[in-house]
Amino acid sequence: MADIPIYPLYHQTYRLYRVSPLHHGDASLLNERALRTHAKRLKEQLKGDNVRGVEIDLAAAEGALANLGTLELCDWELVGDEDAWIDRYNPEASQVSSVLTPERARGVEVTLDYDQAHTYSAMLLRDPEATKSPEGFTSLPLLMVKMPAPVREIFLNYLRTSFDAHVAPLRLAPTFLTNTLETYFKHLTAAGSTQSIRDQIRQLQIQLAFPSTPSPSLLRHIDINISSADVATFLKRGRNLPDSNTSPFTAALRIYLQKHLALALSHPKVSISKIQCHSFVIQSDKIKITAPEALSETSFSDASQVPDSSAGQLAVQELYASLVKEATGSGKFLHESMLGESRDSTPSSTGSGVRRGRKRAVSTTAAGNAKTKRSRG
């Protein structure tokens, strides 16, 4: 089987945004004709052929855009989960399974290819099993963008003006960051897991920020590095603490910082602003996810008993579902018919968090060549 390009969610640092439901009237957004139309219109704006409705200073951005070269391709395509991604590039897949329907799609991937080997992308995402859309709208609440600032601003304004949408940065709370880490620990230490903290987390770096520091000359943040062996020790000690079932590592870290650095994580002027490890890097407004390792059938005596997903894959599924929930938010980001639904900022395995995972090993074969332009056949 030929190498399959890395799934676009992985190995890229994305800025996070939240988007209100996209208005398109009676015509569907998630069909080939509509996507081609929006690709053409966005390309015209990026090339300066059509600037009507763009609210940024294009003259100031002209020099930066010129440095990128000529925009060769602007593509809007449906993107599904990893199984759909593999079926799309797998010549052995049946014609039926390789066709991604709007109902199965996670959202839309926007790709920009410039002639000077610059490739940028964005993804408008949802949980197809949990995200609801009002009539005349399509809800793709999570926006992940990897574009230079001038291009990004044109793209964001295109979404605002074309779909009457509200777009704003998605700010993840410190508790979301720590809950993400605890989610990985939960799956890696679960009974039956064949993956370890040492292999999947490796060295852990936690950044403590002091956002209320009045002077730039004063200490703004502290980076704490914890080896994989010490991570396991923190986790073990945390599980022996009372009332720490859901966040044992964070509970142990809180006690350690209080005792050895006289820092209280509960203090309003102290917050966790970044968590970095082998599997992911997450900040309040950015995220990078490493493709999780799949299970090896050689780890099981009976190949028929191999689970669908590895611990790392389950953690990523839970993180994805949680990001979509967080982006959905409330108030102006929800249609009034959806305001009664509950919102949970803690990573949860609901919705599309449980999916088939066996095919995902194939999509990581191109991880070492993630910047290669994909074929648009």
C-alpha positions in Angstrom: 0.0 0.0 0.0 1.3 3.4 -0.9 2.1 5.9 1.8 -0.9 7.8 3.0 -0.5 11.5 3.9 -0.5 12.3 7.5 -4.0 13.2 8.8 -4.2 17.0 8.8 -5.0 17.2 12.5 -1.5 16.0 13.4 2.0 17.5 13.5 0.9 21.1 12.9 0.6 24.0 15.3 -2.8 25.5 14.9 -4.3 28.6 16.3 -7.7 28.0 17.8 -10.9 29.9 17.1 -14.6 29.5 17.7 -17.1 30.1 15.0 -20.9 30.7 15.2 -23.1 28.6 12.9 -22.4 29.4 9.2 -25.4 30.8 7.4 -26.0 29.6 3.8 -29.8 29.5 3.4 -31.4 26.6 1.6 -28.4 25.6 -0.3 -26.1 23.1 1.4 -22.5 24.2 2.3 -21.1 20.7 2.5 -21.4 19.7 -1.2 -18.8 19.8 -3.9 -20.3 22.7 -5.8 -20.6 25.0 -2.8 -17.0 24.2 -1.7 -15.6 24.9 -5.2 -17.5 28.2 -5.2 -16.1 29.3 -1.8 -12.6 28.2 -2.8 -12.8 30.3 -6.0 -14.0 33.4 -4.1 -11.4 33.1 -1.3 -8.7 32.7 -3.9 -9.9 35.9 -5.6 -9.7 37.8 -2.4 -6.2 36.5 -1.5 -5.0 37.4 -5.0 -6.6 40.9 -4.7 -9.0 40.3 -7.6 -12.0 40.9 -5.4 -11.6 42.9 -2.2 -15.2 44.0 -1.6 -16.2 43.3 2.0 -12.7 42.7 3.3 -12.3 44.7 6.5 -8.5 44.7 6.8 -5.8 47.0 5.4 -4.8 45.1 2.3 -2.2 47.7 1.4 -0.3 47.1 4.6 -0.5 43.3 4.0 0.6 43.6 0.3 4.3 43.2 1.0 3.8 40.2 3.2 1.6 38.5 0.7 4.0 39.1 -2.1 6.7 37.3 -0.2 4.7 34.1 -0.3 4.8 34.0 -4.1 1.9 33.2 -6.4 -1.2 31.4 -5.0 -1.4 28.3 -7.1 -4.2 26.5 -5.3 -7.1 27.3 -3.0 -9.0 24.2 -2.1 -12.0 23.5 0.1 -12.6 19.8 0.8 -14.6 17.7 3.2 -12.5 16.1 5.8 -13.7 13.0 7.8 -12.2 11.0 10.6 -9.0 9.1 10.2 -10.8 6.0 8.8 -12.3 8.1 6.1 -9.0 9.8 5.4 -7.3 6.4 4.9 -10.1 5.1 2.7 -9.7 8.2 0.5 -6.0 7.5 -0.2 -6.2 3.7 -0.1 -6.5 2.2 -3.6 -7.7 -1.0 -2.1 -10.8 0.6 -0.5 -14.1 0.1 -2.2 -15.6 3.0 -4.1 -18.5 3.1 -1.6 -16.3 3.3 1.5 -13.9 5.9 -0.1 -16.7 8.4 -0.7 -17.1 10.8 2.2 -20.7 12.0 2.6 -21.6 15.4 4.2 -23.3 13.5 7.0 -20.1 11.6 7.9 -17.8 14.6 7.5 -16.1 16.2 10.4 -15.9 19.5 8.5 -14.0 21.3 5.8 -10.3 21.6 5.2 -9.1 24.7 3.5 -5.6 24.4 1.8 -3.6 27.2 0.2 -0.6 26.2 -1.9 1.9 28.9 -3.0 4.5 28.5 -5.7 7.4 29.1 -3.2 6.7 25.8 -1.4 4.5 27.5 1.2 1.4 25.4 2.1 -1.1 26.7 4.7 -4.3 25.2 6.0 -7.3 25.7 8.2 -10.0 23.3 9.3 -13.6 24.1 10.2 -14.6 21.2 12.4 -17.5 19.6 14.3 -18.5 16.3 15.9 -20.9 14.8 13.3 -22.6 12.6 15.9 -23.1 15.4 18.4 -23.1 18.9 16.7 -26.5 20.2 15.8 -27.2 22.8 13.1 -30.2 25.1 12.9 -32.1 25.2 9.6 -30.2 27.2 7.0 -27.0 27.0 9.0 -24.1 24.6 9.3 -22.4 24.4 12.7 -18.6 24.0 12.4 -17.7 25.5 15.8 -14.0 24.6 16.0 -11.7 26.5 13.7 -8.0 25.5 13.6 -5.8 27.8 11.5 -2.2 27.5 10.4 -1.6 30.7 8.2 0.6 33.8 8.4 -1.1 36.8 9.9 -2.0 38.6 6.6 -3.5 35.5 5.0 -5.2 34.5 8.2 -7.0 37.9 8.6 -8.3 37.7 5.0 -9.5 34.2 5.6 -11.2 35.0 8.9 -12.9 38.1 7.3 -14.1 35.9 4.4 -15.9 33.6 6.9 -17.4 36.6 8.7 -18.7 38.3 5.5 -19.7 35.2 3.5 -21.6 33.4 6.2 -22.6 36.2 8.5 -20.5 34.5 11.2 -18.9 35.6 14.4 -15.3 34.4 14.7 -13.3 34.9 17.8 -10.2 33.3 19.4 -10.9 30.2 21.5 -9.3 30.7 24.9 -8.7 27.4 26.8 -8.8 27.7 30.5 -5.9 26.3 32.6 -8.3 23.6 33.8 -8.8 22.5 30.2 -5.0 22.1 29.8 -4.6 20.0 33.0 -7.7 18.0 32.2 -6.2 17.2 28.8 -3.1 15.9 30.5 -5.1 13.9 33.0 -7.1 12.3 30.1 -3.9 11.0 28.6 -2.8 9.6 32.0 -6.2 7.9 32.4 -6.0 6.0 29.2 -2.3 5.2 29.4 -2.6 3.7 32.9 -6.0 1.9 32.2 -6.1 -1.8 32.6 -5.3 -3.4 29.3 -3.2 -0.5 28.0 -0.1 -1.6 26.2 1.3 1.9 26.0 3.2 3.6 28.8 3.7 7.1 30.1 7.5 6.7 29.5 6.9 6.1 25.7 3.9 8.4 25.1 4.5 11.4 27.4 8.3 11.2 27.9 9.6 14.5 29.4 6.8 16.8 30.5 7.1 20.6 30.6 4.6 22.7 32.4 4.7 26.5 32.2 3.4 28.6 35.1 2.4 32.1 34.1 1.9 35.3 36.1 -0.3 37.3 33.8 -0.9 40.1 36.3 2.8 41.0 36.5 2.8 44.8 36.1 6.3 45.3 34.8 8.0 43.4 31.8 11.2 43.3 33.8 9.6 41.1 36.4 9.2 37.3 36.2 6.5 36.5 33.7 6.6 32.7 33.7 8.4 29.6 35.0 9.0 26.4 33.0 9.0 23.2 35.1 10.5 20.1 33.5 9.6 16.7 34.8 11.1 13.4 33.5 8.9 10.5 32.5 10.0 8.5 35.6 9.0 11.4 37.9 5.7 11.9 36.0 4.8 8.4 37.0 5.8 9.1 40.6 3.7 12.2 40.7 0.7 10.3 39.4 1.2 7.5 42.0 1.4 9.9 44.9 -1.6 11.9 43.6 -3.8 8.8 43.5 -3.1 8.3 47.2 -4.4 11.8 48.1 -8.0 12.2 49.1 -10.5 13.7 46.6 -8.0 13.4 43.7 -9.7 10.7 41.6 -10.2 12.8 38.5 -6.9 14.8 38.6 -4.3 12.9 40.6 -1.3 14.3 38.8 -2.5 17.9 39.2 -3.2 17.4 42.9 0.3 16.0 43.5 1.9 18.8 41.5 -0.1 21.4 43.5 1.3 20.1 46.7 4.8 19.9 45.4 4.8 23.5 44.2 3.4 24.7 47.5 6.0 22.9 49.5 9.1 23.4 47.4 8.5 26.7 45.6 5.9 28.3 47.8 3.6 28.7 44.8 -0.1 28.1 45.1 -1.8 27.0 41.9 -5.1 28.1 43.4 -3.8 31.7 43.6 -5.6 34.0 41.1 -2.3 35.4 39.8 -0.8 32.0 39.0 -2.0 29.9 36.2 -0.8 27.0 34.0 -0.4 28.5 30.5 1.3 25.7 28.6 1.7 21.9 28.8 4.2 20.2 26.4 5.1 16.6 26.1 5.8 14.1 23.3 2.1 13.5 22.5 0.9 17.1 22.4 1.6 20.8 23.0 -1.3 22.8 24.3 -1.6 26.5 25.2 -4.6 28.8 25.8 -4.9 29.6 22.1 -2.8 27.0 20.3 -2.4 23.2 20.0 -0.2 20.7 18.3 -1.1 17.0 18.4 1.3 14.2 17.6 -0.2 11.3 15.7 -0.8 8.6 18.3 0.8 5.2 17.9 -1.6 2.4 17.0 -1.7 -1.0 18.7 0.7 -3.7 17.5 -1.0 -7.1 17.0 2.3 -8.7 18.1 1.4 -7.4 21.6 -1.5 -9.8 21.8 -1.4 -13.6 21.6 -4.8 -13.7 19.9 -5.0 -11.2 17.0 -8.8 -11.3 17.2 -8.7 -9.8 20.6 -6.7 -6.6 19.6 -8.8 -3.6 20.6 -9.8 -1.1 17.9 -7.8 1.8 19.4 -4.7 2.2 21.5 -4.6 4.3 24.7 -3.1 7.2 22.8 -5.7 7.1 20.1 -8.5 7.0 22.7 -6.9 10.1 24.4 -6.8 12.0 21.1 -10.5 11.1 20.3 -11.5 12.4 23.7 -9.4 15.6 23.3 -11.0 16.2 19.9 -14.5 15.8 21.2 -13.7 18.1 24.1 -12.3 20.9 21.8 -15.4 20.8 19.7 -17.6 21.1 22.9 -15.4 24.0 24.2 -15.7 25.8 20.8 -19.4 25.4 20.7 -19.7 27.4 23.9 -22.9 29.3 24.6 -24.7 32.6 23.9 -23.9 34.2 20.6 -22.1 31.1 19.4 -25.3 29.1 19.5 -28.6 29.5 17.7 -31.4 30.1 20.1 -32.8 26.7 19.5 -29.6 25.2 20.8 -29.1 27.3 24.0 -30.8 24.7 26.2 -28.1 22.1 25.6 -25.5 21.5 28.3 -21.8 22.5 28.0 -19.0 20.6 29.7 -15.4 22.0 29.6 -13.9 18.7 30.8 -12.6 16.3 28.2 -15.3 13.7 27.6 -15.5 10.6 25.4 -19.0 11.3 24.3 -20.1 11.7 20.7 -17.4 10.7 18.2 -15.0 9.9 21.0 -15.5 6.2 20.3 -14.6 5.3 16.8 -12.9 2.5 14.8 -9.2 2.9 15.2 -7.4 0.0 13.4 -6.8 1.9 10.2 -5.1 4.8 11.8 -1.7 3.1 11.9 -1.5 3.6 8.1 -2.1 7.3 8.2 1.0 7.8 10.3 3.4 6.4 7.8 3.9 9.8 6.3 4.5 11.5 9.6 8.1 12.1 8.8 7.2 13.9 5.6 4.2 15.9 6.9 5.1 19.0 4.8 4.9 17.3 1.5 2.0 18.6 -0.7 -0.8 16.2 -1.0 -2.1 15.0 -4.3 -5.5 16.6 -5.2 -6.7 13.8 -7.4 
